[in-house]
Amino acid sequence: MIYIKNAQQIEKIRLSGRLASRTLDMISEHLKPGVTTGELDKLVNKYIVGHDAVPATLGYKGRGGSVPFPASCCISINEEIVHGIPGPRALADGDLVKIDVTTILDGFYGDTARTFLVGDVPEAGVRLREATRKSLELAIAVVRPGTRLGDIGAAIQRHVESQGFSVVRDFVGHGVGLQFHEDPSVNHYGSPGKGVKVKSGMIFTIEPMINEGSYKIKLLDDNWTAVTADGKLSAQFEHTVLVTADGAEILTLS
């Protein structure tokens, strides 16, 4: 079922989205060599809970539902694509760090992610990050009533492949707001004119995961962390987006 949100629900989701974005603003000030991902996760938890909200990932049961996610955010470094579990690993100069935060505020969800540069990142990482950020921007620009989901994926794929990178196929954007994951699924690759037609009032994430090399992935033994199969870099950006009467509104802006 694809939910069309009403005005009251949209405002609640907007508030949650803003909190998620502000959480990333806050944590960005603490990203430096030597700090551990576990320390960053504690700061995220304190900030979200301190704003009368709940981190949606903490205790969330994903694929198969057997291993609840043990942290308040996902932190994925370098070749880690998504769903990295915070712990004792310390950030190092040159790291590409992806942080994904989902807040539950007054029962409504806001979901966002960014890729951060720690210290002196090699040019390949800087280019990958920029291509990923730009692909999300281009995807949001095509969203309006009547757009097909394939148009969104095609916009991302066209840009990143023109830059020599690849789009991860195994993970998708998704409806969000009333629940953590709702219909529809939003692929980050595809063909124009194909897929579900979007309508005003729909809210979903667009969250391209872009790899330096092959798009293929491996899942680590923790049953959460996905890494590039070839060990090369990956980057991600994500926004929660509302389809409006004549375009799109990004709900995860500070």
C-alpha positions as CSV (number, residue, x, y, z in Angstrom):
1,M,0.0,0.0,0.0
2,I,1.3,3.5,-0.9
3,Y,0.1,6.1,1.6
4,I,-0.9,9.5,0.5
5,K,-0.2,11.8,3.5
6,N,-2.6,14.5,4.7
7,A,-1.5,18.0,5.7
8,Q,-1.2,17.1,9.4
9,Q,0.9,14.0,8.7
10,I,3.1,15.9,6.4
11,E,3.9,18.6,9.0
12,K,4.7,15.9,11.6
13,I,7.0,14.1,9.1
14,R,8.6,17.5,8.2
15,L,9.4,18.1,11.9
16,S,11.0,14.7,12.2
17,G,13.0,15.2,9.0
18,R,14.3,18.5,10.3
19,L,15.5,16.8,13.5
20,A,17.2,14.1,11.5
21,S,19.0,16.7,9.4
22,R,20.0,18.7,12.5
23,T,21.4,15.5,14.0
24,L,23.8,15.1,11.1
25,D,24.7,18.8,11.4
26,M,25.6,18.2,15.0
27,I,27.6,15.0,14.4
28,S,29.6,16.6,11.6
29,E,31.3,18.8,14.1
30,H,32.8,15.7,15.8
31,L,34.2,13.9,12.8
32,K,38.0,13.9,13.2
33,P,40.8,11.3,13.2
34,G,40.8,9.3,16.4
35,V,37.2,9.5,17.3
36,T,35.5,6.1,17.3
37,T,32.2,5.3,15.6
38,G,30.9,4.1,18.9
39,E,31.5,7.5,20.5
40,L,29.7,9.1,17.5
41,D,26.8,6.8,18.0
42,K,26.4,7.8,21.6
43,L,26.4,11.5,20.6
44,V,23.6,10.8,18.1
45,N,21.6,8.9,20.7
46,K,21.9,11.7,23.2
47,Y,20.9,14.3,20.7
48,I,17.9,12.5,19.4
49,V,16.6,11.5,22.8
50,G,17.3,15.0,24.1
51,H,14.9,16.3,21.5
52,D,12.1,14.0,22.7
53,A,12.5,11.6,19.8
54,V,13.6,8.0,19.3
55,P,16.4,6.6,17.0
56,A,14.5,4.3,14.6
57,T,17.5,2.0,14.0
58,L,18.1,1.0,17.6
59,G,16.6,-2.5,18.0
60,Y,15.3,-2.5,14.4
61,K,14.9,-6.0,12.9
62,G,15.9,-6.0,9.3
63,R,16.5,-8.8,6.8
64,G,15.1,-12.0,8.3
65,G,14.4,-10.2,11.6
66,S,16.9,-12.3,13.6
67,V,19.6,-9.7,14.5
68,P,18.2,-6.4,15.8
69,F,20.4,-3.4,14.8
70,P,22.3,-2.4,18.0
71,A,22.9,1.3,17.4
72,S,21.2,4.6,17.0
73,C,22.6,5.3,13.6
74,C,24.5,3.6,10.8
75,I,28.1,4.6,10.2
76,S,29.8,3.1,7.1
77,I,33.4,3.8,6.3
78,N,35.2,3.7,2.9
79,E,34.3,0.3,1.3
80,E,31.4,-0.1,3.6
81,I,28.3,0.8,1.6
82,V,25.5,0.9,4.1
83,H,24.3,-0.3,7.6
84,G,27.7,-0.2,9.2
85,I,27.5,-0.9,13.0
86,P,29.2,1.7,15.2
87,G,31.8,0.3,17.6
88,P,35.5,0.6,18.4
89,R,36.7,1.5,15.0
90,A,38.4,5.0,15.0
91,L,38.2,7.4,12.1
92,A,41.4,8.0,10.2
93,D,42.6,10.8,8.0
94,G,41.3,10.3,4.5
95,D,38.2,8.3,5.4
96,L,34.9,8.6,3.6
97,V,32.3,8.3,6.3
98,K,28.6,7.7,5.6
99,I,26.2,8.4,8.5
100,D,22.5,7.5,8.2
101,V,20.0,8.7,10.8
102,T,16.3,8.0,11.1
103,T,14.3,9.8,13.8
104,I,10.9,9.0,15.3
105,L,9.4,12.2,16.5
106,D,5.8,12.1,17.9
107,G,5.4,8.8,16.1
108,F,6.5,10.1,12.6
109,Y,9.7,9.2,10.7
110,G,12.4,11.3,9.1
111,D,15.3,9.6,7.3
112,T,18.5,11.1,5.9
113,A,22.1,10.3,5.2
114,R,25.3,12.1,4.1
115,T,28.8,11.2,3.2
116,F,31.5,13.2,5.1
117,L,35.2,13.7,4.3
118,V,37.6,13.2,7.2
119,G,40.9,15.1,6.8
120,D,42.7,14.9,3.5
121,V,40.6,12.5,1.3
122,P,42.2,11.3,-2.0
123,E,40.8,12.8,-5.2
124,A,38.9,9.6,-6.1
125,G,36.9,9.8,-2.9
126,V,36.2,13.5,-3.4
127,R,34.9,12.9,-6.9
128,L,32.8,9.9,-5.8
129,R,31.2,11.9,-3.1
130,E,30.4,14.8,-5.4
131,A,28.9,12.5,-8.1
132,T,26.7,10.9,-5.5
133,R,25.5,14.2,-4.1
134,K,24.8,15.5,-7.6
135,S,22.9,12.4,-8.5
136,L,20.5,12.9,-5.6
137,E,20.0,16.5,-6.6
138,L,19.2,15.5,-10.2
139,A,16.8,12.8,-9.1
140,I,14.9,15.2,-6.8
141,A,14.7,17.7,-9.7
142,V,12.6,15.2,-11.8
143,V,10.1,14.5,-9.0
144,R,6.6,15.9,-9.6
145,P,3.1,14.4,-10.1
146,G,3.1,12.1,-13.1
147,T,6.8,11.2,-12.8
148,R,7.6,7.5,-13.0
149,L,9.9,5.9,-10.4
150,G,12.0,4.8,-13.4
151,D,12.6,8.4,-14.2
152,I,14.2,8.9,-10.8
153,G,16.4,5.9,-11.1
154,A,17.4,6.8,-14.6
155,A,18.5,10.3,-13.6
156,I,20.8,8.9,-11.0
157,Q,22.2,6.1,-13.2
158,R,22.8,8.4,-16.1
159,H,24.9,10.8,-14.1
160,V,27.0,8.4,-12.0
161,E,27.8,6.2,-14.9
162,S,28.9,9.2,-17.0
163,Q,31.4,9.9,-14.2
164,G,32.7,6.3,-14.3
165,F,31.0,5.0,-11.2
166,S,28.3,2.4,-10.6
167,V,24.9,2.3,-8.8
168,V,24.3,-0.3,-6.1
169,R,21.3,-2.5,-7.0
170,D,20.7,-4.4,-3.8
171,F,19.3,-1.5,-1.7
172,V,16.5,1.0,-2.6
173,G,14.8,4.1,-1.4
174,H,11.4,3.6,0.1
175,G,8.2,5.2,1.3
176,V,8.5,6.6,4.8
177,G,6.7,8.7,7.4
178,L,4.1,6.7,9.1
179,Q,6.4,3.7,9.2
180,F,10.2,3.2,8.8
181,H,9.8,1.4,5.5
182,E,6.7,1.7,3.3
183,D,5.8,1.2,-0.3
184,P,6.9,2.1,-2.9
185,S,10.5,0.9,-3.4
186,V,12.6,3.4,-5.2
187,N,15.4,2.0,-7.3
188,H,18.4,4.1,-8.0
189,Y,18.7,2.8,-11.6
190,G,16.2,2.2,-14.3
191,S,14.5,3.3,-17.5
192,P,12.6,6.5,-18.1
193,G,8.8,6.1,-18.2
194,K,8.8,2.8,-16.3
195,G,7.5,2.0,-12.8
196,V,4.9,3.5,-10.5
197,K,3.6,6.9,-11.3
198,V,4.1,9.3,-8.3
199,K,1.3,11.4,-6.9
200,S,1.0,14.5,-4.8
201,G,1.2,13.6,-1.1
202,M,3.5,10.7,-1.5
203,I,6.6,10.8,0.7
204,F,9.6,8.6,0.0
205,T,13.4,8.5,0.4
206,I,15.9,8.7,-2.5
207,E,19.2,7.4,-1.2
208,P,21.7,6.5,-4.0
209,M,24.6,4.3,-2.9
210,I,27.3,4.8,-5.5
211,N,30.5,2.7,-5.9
212,E,33.9,3.6,-7.2
213,G,34.1,0.2,-9.0
214,S,31.7,-2.6,-9.4
215,Y,28.1,-2.2,-8.1
216,K,28.3,-5.7,-6.5
217,I,28.2,-6.1,-2.8
218,K,29.0,-8.5,0.0
219,L,27.2,-8.8,3.3
220,L,29.5,-9.2,6.4
221,D,29.0,-11.8,9.1
222,D,27.3,-9.3,11.3
223,N,24.3,-9.7,8.9
224,W,24.1,-5.9,8.5
225,T,27.2,-4.3,7.1
226,A,27.3,-4.3,3.3
227,V,30.6,-3.7,1.6
228,T,31.8,-3.4,-2.0
229,A,32.7,-6.8,-3.5
230,D,35.9,-5.4,-4.9
231,G,37.0,-3.4,-1.8
232,K,36.7,0.0,-3.5
233,L,35.0,3.1,-2.1
234,S,31.3,3.8,-1.8
235,A,29.3,6.9,-1.0
236,Q,25.7,7.7,-0.2
237,F,23.4,10.7,0.2
238,E,19.7,10.5,1.2
239,H,16.8,12.8,1.6
240,T,13.1,12.3,2.5
241,V,11.1,13.9,-0.2
242,L,7.4,15.0,-0.4
243,V,5.7,15.1,-3.8
244,T,3.9,18.4,-4.0
245,A,1.3,19.7,-6.5
246,D,4.1,21.0,-8.9
247,G,7.3,19.4,-7.8
248,A,9.1,18.1,-4.7
249,E,9.9,19.4,-1.2
250,I,12.9,18.0,0.7
251,L,11.7,17.3,4.2
252,T,15.2,16.5,5.6
253,L,16.7,20.0,5.6
254,S,17.7,21.9,8.7
